[in-house]
């Protein structure tokens, strides 16, 4: 299927590894020009070289902390008029809410809610003026299946999802869609860090927890980052203009509800 986005510009945050990288690679394979944003220059530049080598796509790396005003300004200086915005960022490690300070809460809300909202604020009007825009937020299944150890994520990401529910219905008539991807257990660095922290706090072996999580999934396995990437690429395509304000699970069927 031709997704109809060749030549478009995509601004991808958290694009140097994991699901962000996989989404950037999938978009590049469709002929999209990329601006990749991440905090670690060496990892970012390696990712940009890899994507260019595999797809021939134009890739501009921007080493910046997107949670800061300076980082957002640097990203938009490199890509002032994106057609596609992918908001992706690491979550917070599991823990007990009794141990979290106000600073912990502010950091989590800033990273997982306020920063993606501000990136949308800075780009959505231009998308509507040009008559094309696709915004995808990689969020978490925790907004539908709250996990006790992920209280920061449960709260902050739910705030982003609630905001999108209102805005997305105001932009779709101008061919600008906004959707949220809700990954379940994906074999990524973030998932490994999560399990490492669970192993540390529970005293159980990493391998046991890792295998247990896979066995509890109906698919009997972890999802792959490139499966998420392909889903993102479709949502960013010209073919997905009637899909907006949706929270789309990609979790191997683990969410137990009918709706």
N, C-alpha and C positions, 0 to 999 in steps of 0.2 A: 504494500500500500504506500502510495506517495502521500506523505503527511502534509505537503503543501507549505512547508516553512523554510525551504532552501533560501538562503540569503538573508534570513531574519537575524536579528541580534539578540543574544540571550545573556543576561547577567545572572551568574550562578554564585551564590554565597555558600561557603563551606564546600567548595568544589574540588578540593585536592585529594579527597579519599572517600571511601565508603559509598553511601547512597548518593551523595552530591557528585562525586566523581563519575559514578555509573550513569547518572542522569545527564551530566555534561557530555559524556562519551556518546550516549544515545542521540542527543541533540546534534552533536557534531557529525554523526553518521548520516543525519538528514540534511546536511549542508548548512547548518546554523553556525554563525560566527559567535564566538564565545568570549566573554570576559569572566575570568575565574577569580574569585576572591577567597583568600584564606590567610591565616595569621602567620604560618611558618614558611618563610621564603623558599627553603630548599625543597620541601615537600611540594609546595605549589608549583615551582618551576619544573620539577620532575613530572608532575601531573600534566602540565601544559605541553611539555615536549612529547609525552606519551600519547596524548590525544591527537596532537598534530601528526605524529608519525603514523598513527593507525588510521586516521581519517583524512588527512590533508587539510583539515579545517584551520581557519585563522583563530588563534587563541591568544588572548592578552591576559597575562597574570597580574594581579594586583595584591601585593602583600599588605594586608590591613586588618585591623580588628573592627569588624562590621558593627560591633556593639557600641562603638564610639562615634560621635558626630564627625570626627576627622576621618575615620574609616569609611563611613558612608559617603562623605564628600569625595574621597579618593576613588571609590568604586564608580560614582556617577561622573566623575571627571573622565574616567577611562571609557565609560559607556553611558553617555548622557541621554540617549533615547532608546532604551531597550524595548524590544517587542515582547520579550519573555523575561519574567523574573522568577527565579527559583530561590525561595527562602529556605535555607537548611542550616542547622546549627546543632552542635552537641547539646544533649540534655544535661541534667545534673545527676550525680551519682546517687544511688539509693542510700537511704538513711532514715533516722527517726526524727519526726518533726519536733520533738522535745529538745533536740540538740541544735536546731537551726536558729540562727540569730536573725535579726532584722536585715542585716547586711546580706545574709544568705538568700533571704526572700527577694530582696531588691535585685540582687545579681540574677537570680533565676527568672524573675519577671522581665527584667531588661533583656536578657538573652533570648527567651522563648516567646515573649509576647510583644514588648514595646519595640524592639529592633525590627522584626518583620513588619509590624504595622507602619513604622516610619519609612521603611523601604517602599511599601505600597504607596504611602502618602506622596513620596518623592517621584513616583513613576506613573501612577495610574492616570492622572489627568492627561499626560502626553500620549499615553496609549489610546485614550478615548478620542483625543483630537485626531490622531492618525487613523483611527478606525480598526485597530487590531491590537489585542493584548492578551497575554496569557500569564496568569500568576498562579504558581503552585507552591504551597507551603508543605514541606515534609514535617509532619507533626508526630503523633504517636498514637497507638491504640489505647494509651492510658486515658484519653479523653472519653472513651466508651467503656473501657474495662479498667477502672481505677485500681492501681496497684499500691498497696499501703506504703511500701518502701519508696515510692516515687511521688510523694506528696507535692514537691515543688513542680514536677512536670504535670501532674494531674491538674493543678491549679492554673499555672501560667499558660500551658498550651490550651486549656479549655477557654481561657480568656481570648486567645487569638482566634479560636474557632468561632466563639460567639461574635466577635467583631466582624469576621468575614461573612457570617450569615446575613448581617445587615447590608454590608457594602456591596457584596457580589450581585445583589438584585438591583442595584442602582447603576451598574456598569455594563451589564450584559447586552442592553439594547444598542450599545456602541461597539459591540463585538469584543468586549473585554471580559474574560471569564476569570473567576478566582475560585480555586478548589484546594482542598486539603487532602494529602495522602496520610493514611494512618497505618504505618508499618507495624507488624507484629515482630516476632523473633526473626531478625535478619542477621546473617553471618557477617557482621561488620566489626570494626574496631570498637564502636560504641557498645555493641552487645558484649564483646569480650571484656571491656572495662566494667560493665554492669555485673557480669558474672564474677569477675575477679573481686569486686567489692562485696558481693554476696558471700563468696568463699571466705573472705577476710573476716566478715562480721559474724558468720555462722560457724566457722571452723570446719566446714565441709570441704572436701576436695573440689577444685575447679572442674575436673573432668566429670565428676558425678553430677554436679549441678548442670553442666553444659548438656550432658546426655539426657538427663531427666527432662529438661525443657524441650528438647527435640521430641522425646517420646510422648510428651503430653499434647503435642500438636497433632491434629487430625492428619496432616500430611506426613507426619513421622520424620520431619526434617526442619532445618532452618531454611528460610527464604534466602535467595541470593540477591546481592545488590543490583545486579544487572536486570533482574525481574522488576525491581522498583524503577530502575532507569527507563525501561521500556514503557512502563505505565505512565511515567512523567512525560516522556516524549509524546505519547498519544494525547494526553491532556493539553499539551502545548501546541497541538497541531491545528491546522485549519479545519480538520474534520470534527473537532470537539467543541464547536461554537455553541452548542445547545446544552452543554454540561457546565453548570456553575453552582456555586454555594453548596457543593457536595463534600461529604467526609467519606473518603473511599478507603475501605479496609484492604490491606494486602497482608494477610496473616495466616494463610493456609487453612482458613475456615475455623480458626480458634475462637473467634467471637461467638458466644453461644446464642445470641438473640436471632429472632426472625427478621426484625427490622433494624 
